[in-house]
């Protein structure tokens, strides 16, 4: 047990050795290491006071200074953590997943806060929204990037932004735009990934899909039931098209392991017409439908719809696998919030949000890598209807 704990500490020291050059002085570097050790500790809450107490400090002033005023390269640490994740979890068939999560807040001073829909709460709440990029492979999954979403109510009030530490050059950006920024950073850095997946908030954005196609990365993205799908006679809705799938097109497949075993659904795949002016040579588009096995409260079998694009020869099973990979980001949000305090920060400013989020992602990635390469060490430390005419081709 002592050897496992020593290996845990040595692994964390190795990770901090990678990011040490991003800190310009010893004090913030040592403070950041103490901050991360606190995030990894089994504390009831992970705020400035509890992290300070875990580090042996009498007040939270040092921890707050690390987030609010200390000079260090936050973006550089983010890049180093991403490289660390790739080194240990990387796989050429990796999937990049983008999604947002909510951070419930009181008052109106926390940067980016307003009443808006939070998927975390499942309703409109007073909250901040962070857009994140996760990386998932057969070896593990972790968060590798994050951006704070600033609503127009903020970006149109420049004085309010300046008070909250938002640089003047930061303008309004949609969630899909933030997602593209993070995906570009990952792809430009050479993260091994063949796929991107996202929910309909991103998949329903045609500019987002076009951007992915221009980057030549495959995608399986959810779209709304009303999504226009190109067919022979113009276009039709996704739900109208899928309603025409023959019974033999539906196949029962697992899209990955869940908490209760394989995630089984019925799936149907259709090849869409190829238009040479919009489809890259050697690439194909598909519609992918996922149907629940048991009825909902209304007695209906719910169907989810996806648009896909990838090189010729991609199999149905591969599309289904990537669709299932989207749940990885939800798992990351849950573990990052419960295990390393992703949502337990006590900062209001824009320039303090990123330091906390970055250090929380570092802690989360360390857990993911340790679980992948030394699960024994991790366990030891923890103990501490519409008919349409179309030329789509249903796969049977």
N, C-alpha and C positions, 0 to 999 in steps of 0.2 A: 504493500500500500504506500509506504514512504517513497519507494522508487517510482511508483506511478505519479505521485504528487510532484516529485522532483522533475519528472519528465514533462508534466503539465507546465510547471514554472519555466523550465528550459525552453519549451516550445513558444511560450509567450515572449520570453526574452529574445528568441530568434526573430520573431515577428517584429518586435520593437527595434531590433537591430536594423531591420530593413527600412524602417521609417525614420530612424534617428536623424538622418540628414535633413529632414523636412522641418526640424525645429532649430531655431537660430541660437537658442541659449539652453543651458542645462536645466534650468528651473521649469520651464514649460514642458520639456521632454519628460522629466521625472514626474511632473504633475499629471501629464497625460497618461503615463503608465499607471499611476495610482488610480486615476479616473477609470481606466479600462478594467483594472483588477476589481474595482468596486462594482462595475457593471456586471462582471462575471461572478461576483460573490452572491451567496444566497441571502440577500437582504430583503426585508419586507417591502421596502420602497427604495427607489434609486433616484433620489433627488440630490440637490446640493448638500443638504445637511447630512444625509445618510452616507453619501460618498465621502464627505469630509471626515466623518466619524470613523469610517472604515480605514481611512488613510492615517488616522491618528491626529487629525487637525481639530482644533477647538471651535473653529467657525468655518462656514462655507466660502469665505472670501477667496481663498486660493483657487477653488474649483470654479467659482464664478469668473475670476480673472482669466482663467484658462480659456473660457468660452467667449468672454466679452471683449478682452483687451489684449491678451497675449499674442505676440507675432509668431505665427507659424504657417506653413504652407498646407492649408486644408485640402486643396485640390490635389496636391502632390501625394498626401497620405492616402487619399481616395484611390489614386492611380496605383500606388504601391500595394494597397490591399487587393485591388482587382488583379494585379499580377500574381500575388500570393495565391489567390483563389484559383487562377488559371493553372499555376504550377502544380497544384495538388488535386484539383477537381476537373481540370480541362479535358475535353474530349471533342474530336472533330464533329461529332453529331450533336454537340451541345445546343441548347435552346435558350434564347434570351426572352424574358417575359417582362412586359411592362404593365403596370397597374398603379392605382393610387390607393392611399389609405388615409383615414381621417384621424385628427388629433383634437379631441374635444377640449374646448377652452371656455373660460368665463371672461366677460368683458369684451372690450373692443380694441385693446392696445396691442395684443399679440399680433405680430406681422402676418398679414394674409388672412386674418380671421374674419369671418362673416357667417351669416346663416346660409348654409348650403348643404346639399345632399352629401351625406357621409355613408359610404357602403359599410363602414365599420359598425355604425349604429343602425343602418338600414332605414334611415329617415333624415329629414332636414334637421340639422343641429348647428349650434354656434361652434365652429371648428376651423382649424387649418387643414389643408390638404397637401400631402406630399406625394409626388409622382416618383416611382421607384423602378429600377431595372434589376431583375434577378437573373442569375445564371444557374441553369440546372443541367446536370448530366447524370449518367448512371452512378457516378461516384458521390454525388451530393448536390446541395443547392445552397445559395446564399445571395444576399443583397450586395450588389456591386456599385450602385450609384443611386443618387436621390436628388430631386429638385423640389423646391417649395413652390407651389402654385399660388400666384398672386392674382386675385380677381380684379376686374376692371374698377371696382369700387376703391381699390387701393392704387392701382397704377395711374388712375386719372386724378389722384390727389397727391401731387409730388411732395408737398410739405409733409403730409402724413408719412409718406415713404421715407423722406430724409430723417424724420424723427425716429423711425424704426430701423434706421441703418441700411435702407435699400439704396444702392448706388443709382445715380441719375441715369446711367446707361441701361438699366434694367427696365424693359418695357413689358407690356402685356404679352403673354405667350399662352396659347391654348395648351391643354394637357397633352394633346398629340404632338405639338411642337416641342414641348419639354421631353417627351418620349424620344423623338427623333434626335434631339441633342445628345441624350444619354446613349442611344444606340450607336450614333456616329462615333462617340468617344470609344465605345467598346470595340467596334469594328475597325476603327483606325488604329487602335492599339493591338490589333491582331488576336483578339479573343476568339478562340476556335468555336465557331457556332455556324450551323447551317440553317438555323430556323429562328423565327420570331413568332411569338404568339401573344395575343392580347384579347381583352373583352370587347364588347361592341362599342364602347365609348371611343375606342381607337380603331377597331376594325371597320366601323361604319363610316370612317373618314376616308374618302377616295384619295385625297392627297397623301395620307399616311401610307396607304397601300401602294400608290405609285412610287413613293419615295423608296419603299422596300424593294420594289421591282427594279428601280434604277440602281440600287446598291447590290443587286443580284443576290439577295438572300431570300430563301424560301419563307413563306408565312402560312400560318393557319390562324385566322382571326375570326372571332365571333362577330356576327352582324345581326341587326334587328330583323324580325320576321317580315318587315315591309321593305327590306333591302331590294333594290332593283337589280335583277340578274339578266345579263344579255342572252337572248335566244334568237331563233330565226326571225320572228316577226317583232323585232325591236327588243323589248325587255318585259319581264314579269316579276312579280314579288317572289321572294324566297319561299314564303309559306305556300303560295299557289303552286310553285314548281315542285316542291317536295311532296305535296299532296298527290302528285301524279306518279310517284315512285312505285313501281310494281312490288308486290309482296316479297318476291325473291331478291330484291335489291337490299333488303334489310338484313344485316348480319349482326349477331350478338358477339361483341368483343369487349375485352377489358382495355381501358386506356391508362392503366397503371394501378399500383397498389394504393389503397386508402387505409384509413385507421381501422376499418372493419374488413379488410381483405381487398380483392380485386374490384375495381370500379367498373361494373358491368352495365352496358347500355346496348341498345340496338342502334346500328349505324347504317347510313346509306350514303354512297358517293356517286356523283355524276360529273362526267367530263364536260366542260363548257366549250362552246365554239371558239376556235382560234382566229383572232383577227390580227393579221400580220403587222398592222400599223400600231397596235397597242401591246402585243405580246412578244417578248424577246424570243429570238430563235432558240429552239430547243427547250422552251419553257411551256408549261400548260397550266390552265386554271381549272379549278374544280369547285363544286358545291359539296359540302359535307354536312350531313344532318345527324344529330344525336337525339335519340328518343328514349325517354325514361321507361323503365320496366314496370313500374307501378303507378297507378293513377294518383293525381293530386286530389285536393279536397273537393274539387269540382268534378271529379270522376274522369279527368282528361289525362292522357299521356303527354306530358310536356315535351316539346321539341325545341332544341337549340340549333341555330343555323350558323354555318361558317363559310367564308370564302377562303380559298387556298390557291397558292401559286408556287410552283417548284419545277425543277428540271424534269424532262420526260423520263419515264421509268420509275418515278416515285410510286411506291405501293400504297394501297389503301391503308394497310396496317401502319405504315409510317405516318400518314396523315392523322390517323387516330391517336397514335402515340404522342404526336406533337400537341394535338388538341388537349389531351390529358395533362400535358406538362404545365398548362396554365395554372393548375392548382398549386404548383410549387411556390408561387409568389404568395398565396394565401398562407401556406405553411410558414414561409419566411416571416411574414408579418406577425403571425401568432407567436412564433418562437422569439423573434426579435423584441416583441413587446413584453412577453412574459419572462424571458430569460435575461435580456440585457438592457431593459429599460428604454427601448426606442422611443416610447411615447411619454416618458416620465420626466422630461426636462422642465426646467423652471426658467426659461429665457423668453424674452419678448421680441428681441431684435433679429433682423434678417442675418446679420453677420455673426450672431451667436447660435442660430439654429443649425447652420451647416457644421460647425465644429462638433456639436453634440451628435448629430446624425452620423457624421463620419466616424467618430470614435465608437458609436454603437454598432455601425456596420463592421468596423474592425473586430470588435468583440464577437459579433455574430459569425463572421467569417472564420475566426479562430475556432469557435465551437464546431462549425461545419467541417473544417479541415481535420480537427482532432477526431471527430466522430468517424471520418472517412479512413484515416490512417492509423489511429490509435484509440478504438472504441473503449478498450479496457482503461486507458488513461482517463478518458472522459468520464466513465462511470465512477472511477475512484475519486476524481476531483469533485464530481457532483455530489457524491455522498458527503463529500464535504459540500275545304273545298271549291277549287276553281280550275277548270280544264284549260290548258294552254298548249299551243302547237310550238314545239321547240326541237332543236337538233342537239340537245344534250344527250349524253350517252350514260345511262345508268349502269353501274357495275353490278353484275349478278353472278 
